[in-house]
């Protein structure tokens, strides 16, 4: 029995050793990062301003696996429209720290509030959230209606999300699931990236690099456990009552957030404007940035 127990402990230790060998975020890697860093109570956060020094502020919140580079195409387009765009890396992604906290809604709202405070952003902004970032942006807007003038949701979670079976098992299985994620999580993510397209130069390399970043896989698993599977019905019903004005964009061919989820959002918030981007999957911000920008521009002109 002692040998069996020792073997079991060793098996659990191997994934942790693999995780330790992954590349951490270091001062050297951060020295080459564009933008700047905010030392917040939870940990250091990487952020970047794009566009003119004056102009209406847009805050972009990225999704589960791809850091703030996912916004490059859309941010540049918004900058050309005269907006001042703030992008940042969620904890456990990009150049930001990976604090050892449950990655639930409160975790990310504290980070977002800290970034805005550090950057001196206090007035009403347009907030854009992609996938998991849409859940964060929606929750922030619901809690701070005077600070968000417009809300754009791109392939938002919170209504219906299809997570792969391995991730569901790992999220539902403490300890063993954590070990399995460290062991195979990166492989699963890289497999999903195969054959993908991007209108943002260099983004596929960034996405692959993230799968080998220390702390990325545990962060993703924690987000699935404590945020992705929660319904956002109370959040969107609150937004329907108090604002802000909301635009939701969906990919017609999205297999992660099915386009049928728009019906649920319509039930919760009949004031939301909803549009479907034909030929787009879940990667709207980097596969169809021009179409996304066109929808945002048209919505602003009409609202």
Buried (B, 14 or more C-beta within 10 A) or exposed (E): EEEEEEEEEEEBEEBBEBBEEBEEBEEEEBEEBEBEBBEBEBBBBBBBBBBEEEBBBBBBBBBBBBBBBBBBBBBBBBBEBEBBBBBBBBBBBBBBBBBEBEBBBEBBBBBBBBBBEBBEBEEBBBBBBBBBBBBBBBBBBBBBBEBBBBBBBBBBBBBBBEBBEBBBEBBEEEEEBBBBBBBBBBEBBBEBBEEBEBBBEEBBEBBEEBBBBBBBBBBBBBBBBBBBBBEBBEBBEBBBEEBBBBBBBBBEBBEBBBBEBBEBBBEBBEEBBBBBBEEBBBBBBBBBBEBBBBBBEEBBEEE
